[in-house]
Amino acid sequence: MNDRTNTPTFVTPQGRQIAYHLTEGTGPTVVFLGGFKSDMGGTKAVCLENWARDQGRAFLRFDYSGHGESSGEFTDGAIGDWFEDACAALTLIDGPLVLVGSSMGGWIALQVARAMPERIAGMVTIAAAPDFTEDSMWGDFSDAQKAELMAGQVALPSEYGEPYIITRRLIEEGRKRLVLRTPLSLPFPVRFLQGTADADVDMTVALRLLDHAQGPDMRLTLVNGADHRFSDDTCLKLIGDAVSEVLKAGDDD
């Protein structure tokens, strides 16, 4: 865990200490939900914060427990814990929200929208990875990996650094959080962004999500050649443009 000396924190109802940065401004507040084992200091989160500040827009970014500057160990966490962290973070904000979910954060954004649709004014997802613990992990494991996992945990290689340690709890708890097996209503403007060269989340996931979800204003943008990071200048501009479009669509309603 990093030094939290200059970073504000709050404690969730479950007792986890969450680090965050909240920028004051006009609503709806834009909230960035990061990805699996990423943190709020990443390129997309900081760039979007700068975008919001330039717009005079309220903005929140935070670290899930076991990530970045927040308390806890990554291997102790699961999707439900990080969903609870997100819900607790949203209590820092009054009024409507525009959720921007990256990878796993897209899955958590969909869970938040299901839990509190009345608060959501719009959503943008970036390489959303709904149900990935079941479909992209468990579904792709060999019999040997499944046996190793059921004994406790399994290590998966990562191009981003050290191997990911996947725990049995992560997989089993994730089954309680699936969003693509039951109706998913998104009754607000939604923009899905997906790169065609994403090696971590195939673009068929974005197509499945678009087909499965129900909403009056949903659009999918496929970006040719963009990878999972979705962090070059073109992609970062697309994120800001998508948030602007969602905000404008909400204002026009």
N, C-alpha and C positions, 0 to 999 in steps of 0.2 A: 504493500500500500504506500502511496506517495505521501509526502508531507502536506498536511492540510492546514498549515499555519495561517495562510492568508485566504483560505477558501471557506465561505460560509457553509454550514451544515445544518441539517435538521434530523430528528429521530423519527422513524416510522412507527406506527402502532405495534409493529412486530419487534421493535427495539434495534433496528439497523440504522446506522448513521450514514446519511446520504449527503455527499458534497454537490453543490450546485452553483450556478451563476444565473441571476435573474436581472434582466435589463428592463427598466421601466419604460413605458411608452403607451401608445394607444392600443386598444384591443381591436379584434380578437388577438389574444396572445399566441404567438407562434412557439411551439414546443418541439424540440428536437429529441427524438428517441433513437439512441445509438444501437449499434449492432453487437453481435456476440463477441465478447472479449475486447471490445473497443472502448473508448472513453470520450469524455466530452471535450477533450483537447484536440480531437481529430480535425482534419481539414474541413470537412463538410459542416461540422458543428460551429467552428469558429467563423468560417466564411458566412454562414447564414446569420450568425449573431451580428457580424459587421453589416450585413445587408439590412437586418432589422433596425439596427441603430441608425443607419443612414435614412431609413424610412420613418423613423420616429415610432417604430412598432415595438410593443412589449415582446420579450423573448426569454425563453427558459431553456437551459441545457443542464444536464445533471449526469452523474455516474450511478449506475445500478450498484447494489451491494456486490462486493467482490470484484468490482471494476474500478480502474482509475484511482481516484482519491477517496472513494467511499470505503466503509468498514467491511470486514469479512473476507473470506477466501473464495475465490472463483469456484473452486470445486465443491463448495458447500451449497452453491446456488442452483436454482432451477427456474424455468420459465415463469412459474407462478410467483416466485419470490420477486422477480424483476418486474412483473406486472404489478404486484403490490407496491413496489418502490415507485413505479410510475404514478399509480393512483395517489399515493401519499404526496408525491411531488406536486401534483396538480392541485392539491389543497392550498398550496402557496399562492394560487392565482384565483382571482374572482373573475367571473364572466366567461364568455365563450372562448374556444380554443381552436387553433389550426394545428393539427398533429403532423409532424414530418418524421416518418419512420424509415430508418435505413436498415436493410437486411432483417435481422431479428427484430429490430425496432419497428419494422412494418407489421410483423406478427403481433407485437405488443400493442401497436396503435389500433389494430383491428379488434383486439380484445377490449381495449379501453372504449372504443366506439360502441361495442356491444354492451358494455357495462353501463355507460353513461351517455347515450346518444344525444340527450338533451343539451349537453355541454359542447358538442362538437360542431363547429361552424364549417369545417372543411378538413381535407386530408391530402397529403402528398406522400407517396411511398417511393423509395429508391431501392431497387433490387429487393423488393419485399420477399421474405422467406417464411411465409406462414406454414406451420406444421412441419418445419424442417427436421425436428428431432425424430419424427416418425418416418417421413417420406425420404429425406436425404441422408439420414444417419442410419437408423434401425433398418430401413428398407434396403439399404445398400451394404449392410454389414455381411461379411461371410459367416458361416456357421461357427468358425473358430472365434471370430470377433464377438459374436453374440454370446458365446459361452464365457468368454473373458469378461464381457460387460456384466453378465448376470452374476459373476463372482465378485463384482465390485466396480470395475472401471476398465476402460480401454483407451489407449493413446492413439490419436490420429495425427498424421503429419500435417503441417501447416506451412504455406509459403510466406506467412507473415511473421515467422519466428519459431519459438518453441512449439512442440506438439501440443495439440488440444487434448486435455484429459477429459474424457466423456464418462460421466458417472451413470450408474444404474438409475439413480434418483432422477437425473436430468431427463432420461428417456421415459421413465414410468410416470413422472409428474407431468411431463409434456403432453401425455395422452389425455389429461384432463382439460387441456387448453386448446384443443384443435378447433379450427374455425372453418375448415373446408369440407367438413362432414355434415354440417347442419346449416340451415338458412342463415345468410349473412346480409343484413340490411345496412346500407350505407346511405342514409337519406340526406346527403349534403354533397357539395362538389368534391370530387375525388380525381386526382391525377396520379396515375401509376407511371413511374419512370423505370426503364430497364435497358441495360446494354446487351447487345447481341453477342458480345465476346466474353460474357460473364462466365467464368469457369466454376464459380461457387453456386450460383443460382441460375439455372437454365431459364431461358426466356419462356419455355413452356409453362413454368410456374406462374409467370405474369399473365399468360393467356388463360390459364385455369382460373386464376383469381378473378380476372375480368369477367369470365363466363359464369363463375359461381356467384359472385356478389350481386346484390340487387340495389339499384339506386337510380335516381333521375338524371345524374350528371357525372358519369364516369368515363374517363378517357385514358388510354394507354399509349405512351410514347416509347417506341423502340429506337434506340440510338445505335446506329451501325458502328461496330468496332469498339464500343465502350466496354470496359471491364467492370469487375465487381466494385472496385474502389469508387468509380464514378466521380472522380475528383479533379479531372483536368479542367482547364478554364471553360471549355465549351459546356461540360456537364454541370459545373458549378453555376454557370449562368442559367442553364435550363432549370435547375432547382429553384433559384430565385424567381424565374419567370413563372414556374408552376405555382409557387406560393402566391405570387401576385394575382395570377389568374383565378385561383381558388378564392382569394379574398374579394376580388372584384365580382365574381359570380355570386358570392354570398351577399354582397351589398346590393346587387341587382334584384335579388329575390324579393 
